Amino acid sequence: MYDAIVVGGGFFGCSLALMLARGGARVRLLERSSDLLTRASLNNQARVHHGYHYPRSVLTGLRSRVNYPRFTEDFSACIESGFRHYYAVAARQSHVTARQFETFCRRIESPLQRAPVAVRRWFNPALVEQVYEVEEVAFDALKLRAALQSRLQTAKVEVSLSAEVSRVVTAGVELATGELLLAPRVFNCTYSGLNQLLSRSGAEPIALRHELAELCIVEVPPELKSAGVTVMCGPFFSLMPFPSLQAHSLSHVRYTPHCAWEDSAAATGVAAAPRPSRFEHMRMDALRYLPALGQLRHLQSIWETKTVLPSSEQNDSRPILFRPSAVLPGLVSVMGGKLDNVYDLPAELERL
Ligand SMILES: Cc1cc2nc3c(=O)[nH]c(=O)nc-3n(C[C@H](O)[C@H](O)[C@H](O)COP(=O)(O)OP(=O)(O)OC[C@H]3O[C@@H](n4cnc5c(N)ncnc54)[C@H](O)[C@@H]3O)c2cc1C
């Protein structure tokens, strides 16, 4: 008998298990892969920032600005900070103008300065209204995995790998092997799998939207090696250092999502099907804004399901989801839209 069972060993499942164990609970963490942090927590853009990415959601921007120093301090050994990040506001098709972006940054009190002329020259002046230089870091997901493994061990969380939960039952879970484990609290931290587990458990589903995302891992020209670039705010691209592979990731608002769906058995097959890469589309479009990209070398593509709340579609917000089930007492589904939302968890736990 445990005080709590956490299903899913991604960043959120591990962090939640840690918080509970540090509070004195006996916790079991169950992960179906053979290691922790193998899914969205590994396959993402690795970005932590002061809120710059969310000019259409002041609340998400503000929460990011507040959580940024906490995350970079708690995980300082997992952070790559040896680069500068440049946010360029597109002259056309952007949801914000440069002036609106400056006002937004002032409102959330995030530091912003115009990029030096030498950097401004990297961009196409016909398509880019303004370029800003900001402080931003990238996390190394493999180092995060190692840090969490060690913290879980110290906190005496019982971690089981290759342990798939087939369903949640009253006061416990049933593993795919048929074994039953008991706990009054079960946390469903399976991200893109939240509804699959809820449905197998006879619990009510949560409205979620999924995308099959392609992140292109690339080698950039020497002058961009210690830089990140984001063109905003609309159908543009981002180039971020990707520390776990010592390269950069290239993503594009239009081309990274290959398809989108809501939960249904039929859609799972669609998402899993192999697809041709859209690297060339991303590269050609990015080159229009940033001619300095020059010869970009495509090393590989990373494919992952990205899950967001339907409300995020409107304003690009990334709130945390913390949803107790009305059908199965003790079951709570948790999904953090981004890693630094982890600091919103303690308040949610207190409200339980
Ligand atoms: C393309 C992309 C880019 C992103 N960029 C950023 C970014 O730059 N910065 C940022 O902060 N966030 C970013 N995010 C969001 C971030 O990755 C997620 O918010 C975070 O990783 C979610 O963590 P998690 O632990 O909930 O999910 P996951 O890491 O996916 O963990 C869920 C775990 O549950 C396990 N599981 C599933 N079903 C079962 C079962 N039945 N039994 C046992 N285990 C199960 C899975 O194997 C998996 O390990 C991005 C996401 C994507 C997809």
The ligand as an SDF file (V2000), in Angstrom:
LIG
                    3D

 53 58  0  0  0  0  0  0  0  0999 V2000
    7.5120   19.5470  -29.9370 C   0  0  0  0  0  0  0  0  0  0  0  0
    7.4260   20.0550  -28.5160 C   0  0  0  0  0  0  0  0  0  0  0  0
    8.1130   21.2070  -28.1450 C   0  0  0  0  0  0  0  0  0  0  0  0
    8.0380   21.6760  -26.8260 C   0  0  0  0  0  0  0  0  0  0  0  0
    8.8310   22.7130  -26.4450 N   0  0  0  0  0  0  0  0  0  0  0  0
    8.9200   23.0460  -25.1360 C   0  0  0  0  0  0  0  0  0  0  0  0
    9.8760   23.9910  -24.6790 C   0  0  0  0  0  0  0  0  0  0  0  0
   10.6680   24.5220  -25.4470 O   0  0  0  0  0  0  0  0  0  0  0  0
    9.9050   24.2910  -23.3520 N   0  0  0  0  0  0  0  0  0  0  0  0
    9.0590   23.6900  -22.4570 C   0  0  0  0  0  0  0  0  0  0  0  0
    9.1410   23.9970  -21.2480 O   0  0  0  0  0  0  0  0  0  0  0  0
    8.1550   22.7810  -22.8540 N   0  0  0  0  0  0  0  0  0  0  0  0
    8.0660   22.4240  -24.1640 C   0  0  0  0  0  0  0  0  0  0  0  0
    7.1830   21.4780  -24.5760 N   0  0  0  0  0  0  0  0  0  0  0  0
    6.2400   20.9270  -23.5930 C   0  0  0  0  0  0  0  0  0  0  0  0
    6.9360   19.9310  -22.6680 C   0  0  0  0  0  0  0  0  0  0  0  0
    7.7110   19.0340  -23.4210 O   0  0  0  0  0  0  0  0  0  0  0  0
    5.8480   19.1900  -21.8760 C   0  0  0  0  0  0  0  0  0  0  0  0
    5.0630   20.1310  -21.1650 O   0  0  0  0  0  0  0  0  0  0  0  0
    6.4490   18.2320  -20.8370 C   0  0  0  0  0  0  0  0  0  0  0  0
    7.5150   17.5010  -21.3500 O   0  0  0  0  0  0  0  0  0  0  0  0
    5.3680   17.3070  -20.3680 C   0  0  0  0  0  0  0  0  0  0  0  0
    5.9370   16.4480  -19.4070 O   0  0  0  0  0  0  0  0  0  0  0  0
    5.1490   15.1920  -18.9350 P   0  0  0  0  0  0  0  0  0  0  0  0
    5.9180   14.5480  -17.8680 O   0  0  0  0  0  0  0  0  0  0  0  0
    3.7400   15.5840  -18.6190 O   0  0  0  0  0  0  0  0  0  0  0  0
    5.0280   14.2810  -20.2730 O   0  0  0  0  0  0  0  0  0  0  0  0
    6.0350   13.1760  -20.8970 P   0  0  0  0  0  0  0  0  0  0  0  0
    7.4240   13.5860  -20.8160 O   0  0  0  0  0  0  0  0  0  0  0  0
    5.4770   12.8240  -22.2510 O   0  0  0  0  0  0  0  0  0  0  0  0
    5.8480   11.9540  -19.9230 O   0  0  0  0  0  0  0  0  0  0  0  0
    4.7080   11.1290  -19.9380 C   0  0  0  0  0  0  0  0  0  0  0  0
    5.1950    9.7330  -19.5960 C   0  0  0  0  0  0  0  0  0  0  0  0
    4.0840    8.8870  -19.3760 O   0  0  0  0  0  0  0  0  0  0  0  0
    4.4620    7.5850  -19.7970 C   0  0  0  0  0  0  0  0  0  0  0  0
    3.2340    6.7930  -19.9760 N   0  0  0  0  0  0  0  0  0  0  0  0
    2.2290    7.0020  -20.8650 C   0  0  0  0  0  0  0  0  0  0  0  0
    1.2520    6.1080  -20.6740 N   0  0  0  0  0  0  0  0  0  0  0  0
    1.6470    5.3020  -19.6430 C   0  0  0  0  0  0  0  0  0  0  0  0
    1.0480    4.1750  -18.9800 C   0  0  0  0  0  0  0  0  0  0  0  0
   -0.1430    3.7140  -19.3420 N   0  0  0  0  0  0  0  0  0  0  0  0
    1.7280    3.5830  -17.9670 N   0  0  0  0  0  0  0  0  0  0  0  0
    2.9540    4.0560  -17.5710 C   0  0  0  0  0  0  0  0  0  0  0  0
    3.5540    5.1290  -18.1820 N   0  0  0  0  0  0  0  0  0  0  0  0
    2.9020    5.7370  -19.1890 C   0  0  0  0  0  0  0  0  0  0  0  0
    5.1930    7.8660  -21.1200 C   0  0  0  0  0  0  0  0  0  0  0  0
    6.0130    6.7620  -21.4970 O   0  0  0  0  0  0  0  0  0  0  0  0
    5.9910    9.1050  -20.7540 C   0  0  0  0  0  0  0  0  0  0  0  0
    7.2880    8.7870  -20.2710 O   0  0  0  0  0  0  0  0  0  0  0  0
    7.2230   20.9950  -25.8810 C   0  0  0  0  0  0  0  0  0  0  0  0
    6.5290   19.8380  -26.2540 C   0  0  0  0  0  0  0  0  0  0  0  0
    6.6580   19.3520  -27.5460 C   0  0  0  0  0  0  0  0  0  0  0  0
    5.9860   18.0440  -27.8930 C   0  0  0  0  0  0  0  0  0  0  0  0
  1  2  1  0
  2  3  1  0
  2 52  2  0
  3  4  2  0
  4  5  1  0
  4 50  1  0
  5  6  2  0
  6  7  1  0
  6 13  1  0
  7  8  2  0
  7  9  1  0
  9 10  1  0
 10 11  2  0
 10 12  1  0
 12 13  2  0
 13 14  1  0
 14 15  1  0
 14 50  1  0
 15 16  1  0
 16 17  1  0
 16 18  1  0
 18 19  1  0
 18 20  1  0
 20 21  1  0
 20 22  1  0
 22 23  1  0
 23 24  1  0
 24 25  2  0
 24 26  1  0
 24 27  1  0
 27 28  1  0
 28 29  2  0
 28 30  1  0
 28 31  1  0
 31 32  1  0
 32 33  1  0
 33 34  1  0
 33 48  1  0
 34 35  1  0
 35 36  1  0
 35 46  1  0
 36 37  1  0
 36 45  1  0
 37 38  2  0
 38 39  1  0
 39 40  1  0
 39 45  2  0
 40 41  1  0
 40 42  2  0
 42 43  1  0
 43 44  2  0
 44 45  1  0
 46 47  1  0
 46 48  1  0
 48 49  1  0
 50 51  2  0
 51 52  1  0
 52 53  1  0
M  END
$$$$
